[in-house]
Amino acid sequence: MERTGDRARVVVCDTGALGSPDLAQVDLLARLELTARRSGGRIRLRAPAPALLALLAAVGLRFQTERQSEEGEPARGVEEAVETGDPAR
């Protein structure tokens, strides 16, 4: 869970390993979103499959999503430490 600038809590759900999307996954995500909203938060999906996003849209649900990091790129919100004297890359 992370807090955004407006003090809202965001729960990040990594959906990358869920496999083929089905209505059970849609039901689970809808219940998680409802619970998060009742406590003043939101759900954000990490690495959702295009088929999952299409299924969610088909049933009228919208979720925030995170973009995936490119290979070699640090994850969003992670800063790489640089020490003095390190050569520029």
Secondary structure, 3 states (H helix, E strand, C coil): CEECCCCCEEEEEECCCCCCCCHHHHHHHHHHHHHHHHCCEEEEEECCCHHHHHHHHHCCCCCEEECCCCCCCCCCCCCCCCCCCCCCC
